[in-house]
Each structure stands twice: as structure tokens, then as C-alpha cells.
Amino acid sequence: MMRKIISGNEAVALGVKLARVGVTGIYPITPQTTIIEKLAEMKAKGEIDTEIVRVESEHSAMAATFGAALAGVRAFTATASQGLLYMHEMIWWVAGSRVPVVMVVGTRAVGAPWNIWNEHTDFTSERDSGWIMAFASNPQEALDLTIQAFRISEDERVFLPMMIGMDGFILSHTKTNVLIPDQDQIDGFLPPRRQPYVIDPEDPLGMGNVFPPEGYMRLRESIDSSLRNSEDVIREIGREYSKKINPLGDYSTLNVSYKLDDADYAVVAMGAWAGDAMEAIDVLREKGIRIGLLRIRYLRPWSEKEIREALKDKKGVLVLDRSTSFGRYGGPLYVEIKSTVSDIIPSIKGVVSGLGGVTVTKNDLVYLFNKFVEGMREDVIWYYPKEVGKVELRTPRDIE
Amino acid sequence: MSLGLRGILNKHNAILSGTSACPGCPENMAMRMLGMGLGKDVVLVVVAGCSSIIQGNAPYNAYNFPTVNVAFAAGPATASGLARAYKQRGKNVTVVVWAGDGGTADIGFASLSGAAERNENILYLCVDNEAYMNSGGQRSGSTPFGAITSTTPEGKKENKKNLPFLMIAHNVPYVATASVGYPHDYIEKLKRAKQIDGFKYLHVLTPDPYGWLFDPSKTVEVAKLAVQTCYWPLFEYINGKLEISSESLHCLDKRTRRPIRDFLSIQGRFKKLSEEQIKVLEQYVDSMWEKLKSML
């Protein structure tokens, strides 16, 4: 175990190295690029024994990773934004094939128009694909979750792919202190790869050919039940990780709370700005306002049990969304929280902010939390930290 | 089999009984010969198309190889991942991508070109029936000029995209063409490809009775006519050297070519062709052979 100042992307690359990944399909896209550059660099220096497939698109990156995983080796890839959308077809194909694969998403806005900065919409828009979806809130967690992901994905009660979100630039490019486990520790934690289907000439097996309707639907149900069952697996593996590898990180639960037990009000958030939210909560606490935070670490599986337990008895819940669900009142997290606790919480409000890299500071969150505690009139607001001009469409014209 | 193939063929049965193929299906034939040429230790990657259907419904599978079905554009990349993983595991496996002309010329071309440029150790096999036959016979980039398809009811306005030439331009170790009308030639080429390290491309003409509008008993005849009339050249390109296969040698001299009308008239899809349009097809054949001769 050693301590080093590294970026989130470097932390992920080191996680991939420690997990002894056999094949990585790589294609660059900001802000994920330095993950794959680091892997290529480690390969060139002979520090890792990974086959690197330098593909021509993200669609192929996921396809190559899929092929390698089917042939029985640990496989990894990373992407972001447009790249994730371009992969979308193969993301479903991998989940439907029930093959363990791990991917990291450096989250970023989706065009048009072009915007390279952080938000979570690319990530949240994959939530129905059948992948386990975790979200890191600092580079340490990005590393820890990457290693745990292989173990979770390859657990026989799960056998589903797993993606880990990480705020683009905010985590991917910011260097902080990270505890890096030794190879021996990880070798003791991560057993050799296991998977239900291996494509091997010794055992002719057909994958993915036409399924009749009832069989197809049953397979869908098996994905759903495995994903829900993975809750216990995640806790079990998380506890072991905290015990054996990183005693400073608590992975015994899917989601993480801060000053929530005695709180009257709760804030729900996912990702890096949970850190700012904790600081803002401290400010309000000093003024005697009892408020706490529930940080969503797993978007899928969605732990209804944990979330209801954490939020029960609260007078109100404020949900921060760094993503959108157009045409729906509130962002994806708001909708999820509302469907989970609306019967036990009198007031659930939502804030959509931070889209396309809009900076939301601790002071902005203090302002928002105050506004919420004092009684927000609207159920959901779009919050801009600064005055911004309206973006308006031009007057329509008739075209022949 | 009465074609004198017993001596050269591998015993591996690539295709089992009970496929969902149409009568007279050329892809069924091409698959059977694949087993004769490559034998065992083969993994198939099948992209969307007739071949996704011919194998039948799960849990049954008529292909006697481990088979991975993937989305249309994903074949070459999936095969790249498989081949790299076998390399990691120290296993000697021939990874074959089995794709139609739509998957090859159109939607999957970027992925094909990428795998070729990386010189991945895979064999890419295009079974070309010159349209999207599995979805009802719509035009593809590989449909020839003048052919009637369900999206070109007036006849296609553009020439066929010449994929073997495009693959030669990728400087890969092996590019070859074949026709299901000539099994010896096809099987020999499969055997040769198997011995070569790196990216191999084999393009097989598979005339489709239902899309080309001929009687299902005539698949082999049409496949032979395509070669005899020089519409479909048979050649091999090995490490930068082009060689015309013996079945196509007569095409080098325009005077010894069988008239293209013999190939056109046996099918319904060319029935509306005018004299001028037949000339366009003749010019296409001429220019293709000029190009091939210039590479000799």
C-alpha cells in the first residue's frame, strides 16, 4: 500500500493494472482519454500484460471488449459523452449476453451543441440497459470501485457488466491523494476470472441467436432479478474490500450518508458535488439547521431499502440532479427518489444544475439548501449560479 | 458428394441438419464448404443477416462451430477482441467473421477497415448476395447497376462497390474472391487463408434465388455463369501479389469472355435492362478486368 498524488483517470488506470485485465479496447474521447493513454504507456514500458486493441470507434471499443470477455479474459474499456452514446447498441448487447465486463465513464455533456464539460446525462441515460452502475465521488473511490467492479461483475450471483461513472475533469483531471493497494493485496481479493459462457472451440456454444418471445422475456427477467440480487453481493464484496484493502473507505453500503441520522432535512446527490454539499451542510448545521446528505453511489441496482431507511422521518428532501430527463418534471434522480419515498416524505423538491460544466460552488449550495429549508415554492427549479442570457429560438419561417 | 471433393475436404461438418435456410440457399452451401476448408478450431462471429436466421432459434443452433451473434456493425471488432483474448490465453483458434454484403459494404465498413488496418489475426468472410436479402431484398452498396430491388424498383442507378479492391488497398496479407459455383477453388482458398497470420479477406458470391429471381434449383448454375461471363472474377492476392484463379483466366482476353447477357438473362432482377444499360454493365466488367490486369 502506498500513497500518491494522482488524477482520477490515473487512479482508474492503476485499478485496471491491479485487476490484471487481459484485453482493453481503447478509443480516445475527452475527458476519459488519459485513462487509455496511461494504459498504453504502461504497456509500452512493459508494466502490464494487457492486449490493447486500438480500435477505430467507441462502437468497436465495446465490441472488442465484448469479444475478449466472451473468449474468457478480463476486459475493460472507458468512454464518455458522444462515445457512450455511440456504444449504446453494444452496451445493450453485452448486458443481454450476461457477460462480465467493466467500463469507466468520464461523464460529460452530450451535444448538440458541442460542450466538453461535466454533467451526468450521458451516464444516467444508460440506466435501463442492464448494467450495474456505480458513481464515484473522488479519485480514491474511482480506483476502489474499478477493482470491486471486476469482482462484482464476475460473481456467479450477478454475471452482469458494470460501469463506473466519474465526473469529467472534476475527478478525471484533478489530482488528489490516493491510497494505492499492492498487487499482492488485490491478487488475494480478486480471484481468477469466472463467467457463465466461454466461447471455446472445445465446447461449441451459440450466443445471441434468435430467441423465441417467451425465452427472450425470461432472459430479460433474469437480468432484472440478478441486478436486484446484486445489492447483497455489492455489500458483501464492499465489506471485504474495506477490511482487506482500504480500511479508510466504507463500502459496506451501496449509498453513503453524512450527518443524516439526526437530520430534519435531507439532500440527495450523486458524484463529486456531494463533497461541496457536505461542506454546505456544515455551514447550515452551524446555524442550527439539522440537515444531512444521502449520496447515491449505486444508480443500479437502486437500493429501495437503504434509501427508504436513510430518508425516513425527514420533513423534506432536496434532490440535486446534474442530468436531465426532458419532458419530465425533474431530473432522473428526482424521479427515482420521488417514486421511492413519496409516501413517507411530505415535501420532495428538485434542483437541476451543473449541466454542461456550470460551476456550482459550496456557496451556491448553501443558498439552495437555505431556500429549500425556508420553503421552496416550486417543486423543481433549474438553477444558474450566475445571471445568464436566455437562449431563444429564432422566429419560425415558412419553408417550401 | 459427387464433386470429387472427398480427397481434399476436412471431415468437419460445419452445418447440421435442420437449418432455417430457404431452398437453394447459397449461404448454406458456403457455410458447409467453410467446414470443409477450415476444419475444427474455428470460432464464428455472425453479424445480422440471413446467417443469423439460418442457424435456427435458440436453444438450437445448426452451426457446428462456437458462434457469437453480434449487432450489424460489430463483427470485425468483436472478432478482434476474441482473437486477442485467444492470443492472451495461448490458444490457436481461427476467428471467422461471417457477414453479408450489407454488413460488409455498408454498415460494418468502418469496423472492417479498422480491423484490416490493424492487421488483426482474423478471417473475414463476406457472403455477397448483392442486396439486403434478410429484410426483403433492399439495395446495398454491393448491388450491381440495373438490378431491381425492393428499394430500387426502377433498377439501381450506381455500380457495385468493389470490396475486394478496397481490401487490397488496405495492404492486408490475403484477399481473395470465390463463388459457391466452384467449391474446389473456394475450399482451397479457405485452406490457404488459414495458414496465413494477420488479416484475411475472402469475398464469396452467393446468388440468391429469391432476390435475384431465378429458380432455386439453379443456384450453382448462376454462380458458375457469374464467373464464366467474367462478371465475378476469381483471384487471390497474397502478400502484394495478384494471381487470377484458373476458372477466370479466360477473362484476361476480352474475346474469350462469355457474353454477360447469359448471366443477366437467367435472372429476373435484370429483366428491364435496355441495350444501353447492358453496355454500362459491360463497361463495368471491362474496367474491372483492366484494373486487375494492371495489377498482375
HADDOCK unambig.tbl for C-alpha pairs under 7 A between the chains (distance, minus, plus):
assign (segid A and resid 22 and name CA) (segid B and resid 88 and name CA) 6.89 0.50 0.50
assign (segid A and resid 23 and name CA) (segid B and resid 85 and name CA) 6.58 0.50 0.50
assign (segid A and resid 51 and name CA) (segid B and resid 84 and name CA) 6.42 0.50 0.50
assign (segid A and resid 55 and name CA) (segid B and resid 114 and name CA) 6.54 0.50 0.50
assign (segid A and resid 56 and name CA) (segid B and resid 111 and name CA) 6.88 0.50 0.50
assign (segid A and resid 56 and name CA) (segid B and resid 114 and name CA) 5.51 0.50 0.50
assign (segid A and resid 60 and name CA) (segid B and resid 74 and name CA) 6.17 0.50 0.50
assign (segid A and resid 60 and name CA) (segid B and resid 77 and name CA) 5.08 0.50 0.50
assign (segid A and resid 60 and name CA) (segid B and resid 111 and name CA) 6.56 0.50 0.50
assign (segid A and resid 63 and name CA) (segid B and resid 74 and name CA) 5.69 0.50 0.50
assign (segid A and resid 63 and name CA) (segid B and resid 77 and name CA) 5.44 0.50 0.50
assign (segid A and resid 63 and name CA) (segid B and resid 78 and name CA) 4.66 0.50 0.50
assign (segid A and resid 64 and name CA) (segid B and resid 77 and name CA) 4.76 0.50 0.50
assign (segid A and resid 64 and name CA) (segid B and resid 78 and name CA) 4.40 0.50 0.50
assign (segid A and resid 64 and name CA) (segid B and resid 79 and name CA) 6.97 0.50 0.50
assign (segid A and resid 64 and name CA) (segid B and resid 80 and name CA) 5.86 0.50 0.50
assign (segid A and resid 64 and name CA) (segid B and resid 81 and name CA) 4.03 0.50 0.50
assign (segid A and resid 65 and name CA) (segid B and resid 81 and name CA) 5.84 0.50 0.50
assign (segid A and resid 66 and name CA) (segid B and resid 78 and name CA) 6.38 0.50 0.50
assign (segid A and resid 66 and name CA) (segid B and resid 81 and name CA) 6.94 0.50 0.50
assign (segid A and resid 67 and name CA) (segid B and resid 78 and name CA) 4.40 0.50 0.50
assign (segid A and resid 67 and name CA) (segid B and resid 79 and name CA) 6.14 0.50 0.50
assign (segid A and resid 67 and name CA) (segid B and resid 81 and name CA) 4.44 0.50 0.50
assign (segid A and resid 67 and name CA) (segid B and resid 82 and name CA) 4.57 0.50 0.50
assign (segid A and resid 68 and name CA) (segid B and resid 81 and name CA) 4.21 0.50 0.50
assign (segid A and resid 68 and name CA) (segid B and resid 82 and name CA) 4.57 0.50 0.50
assign (segid A and resid 68 and name CA) (segid B and resid 84 and name CA) 6.79 0.50 0.50
assign (segid A and resid 68 and name CA) (segid B and resid 85 and name CA) 5.00 0.50 0.50
assign (segid A and resid 71 and name CA) (segid B and resid 82 and name CA) 5.44 0.50 0.50
assign (segid A and resid 71 and name CA) (segid B and resid 85 and name CA) 5.91 0.50 0.50
assign (segid A and resid 71 and name CA) (segid B and resid 86 and name CA) 6.70 0.50 0.50
assign (segid A and resid 73 and name CA) (segid B and resid 85 and name CA) 6.09 0.50 0.50
assign (segid A and resid 199 and name CA) (segid B and resid 66 and name CA) 6.13 0.50 0.50
assign (segid A and resid 200 and name CA) (segid B and resid 66 and name CA) 6.59 0.50 0.50
assign (segid A and resid 201 and name CA) (segid B and resid 41 and name CA) 5.18 0.50 0.50
assign (segid A and resid 201 and name CA) (segid B and resid 42 and name CA) 6.25 0.50 0.50
assign (segid A and resid 201 and name CA) (segid B and resid 43 and name CA) 6.47 0.50 0.50
assign (segid A and resid 201 and name CA) (segid B and resid 66 and name CA) 6.02 0.50 0.50
assign (segid A and resid 204 and name CA) (segid B and resid 64 and name CA) 6.84 0.50 0.50
assign (segid A and resid 204 and name CA) (segid B and resid 65 and name CA) 5.35 0.50 0.50
assign (segid A and resid 204 and name CA) (segid B and resid 66 and name CA) 4.01 0.50 0.50
assign (segid A and resid 205 and name CA) (segid B and resid 66 and name CA) 4.63 0.50 0.50
assign (segid A and resid 205 and name CA) (segid B and resid 67 and name CA) 6.19 0.50 0.50
assign (segid A and resid 206 and name CA) (segid B and resid 61 and name CA) 6.40 0.50 0.50
assign (segid A and resid 206 and name CA) (segid B and resid 66 and name CA) 5.61 0.50 0.50
assign (segid A and resid 206 and name CA) (segid B and resid 67 and name CA) 4.53 0.50 0.50
assign (segid A and resid 206 and name CA) (segid B and resid 68 and name CA) 6.07 0.50 0.50
assign (segid A and resid 207 and name CA) (segid B and resid 67 and name CA) 5.96 0.50 0.50
assign (segid A and resid 207 and name CA) (segid B and resid 68 and name CA) 4.82 0.50 0.50
assign (segid A and resid 207 and name CA) (segid B and resid 69 and name CA) 5.89 0.50 0.50
assign (segid A and resid 208 and name CA) (segid B and resid 68 and name CA) 6.40 0.50 0.50
assign (segid A and resid 208 and name CA) (segid B and resid 69 and name CA) 4.96 0.50 0.50
assign (segid A and resid 209 and name CA) (segid B and resid 52 and name CA) 6.30 0.50 0.50
assign (segid A and resid 209 and name CA) (segid B and resid 57 and name CA) 6.51 0.50 0.50
assign (segid A and resid 209 and name CA) (segid B and resid 58 and name CA) 6.10 0.50 0.50
assign (segid A and resid 209 and name CA) (segid B and resid 69 and name CA) 5.86 0.50 0.50
assign (segid A and resid 210 and name CA) (segid B and resid 53 and name CA) 6.96 0.50 0.50
assign (segid A and resid 210 and name CA) (segid B and resid 56 and name CA) 6.95 0.50 0.50
assign (segid A and resid 210 and name CA) (segid B and resid 57 and name CA) 4.88 0.50 0.50
assign (segid A and resid 210 and name CA) (segid B and resid 58 and name CA) 5.85 0.50 0.50
assign (segid A and resid 211 and name CA) (segid B and resid 57 and name CA) 5.75 0.50 0.50
assign (segid A and resid 211 and name CA) (segid B and resid 58 and name CA) 5.26 0.50 0.50
assign (segid A and resid 212 and name CA) (segid B and resid 57 and name CA) 6.79 0.50 0.50
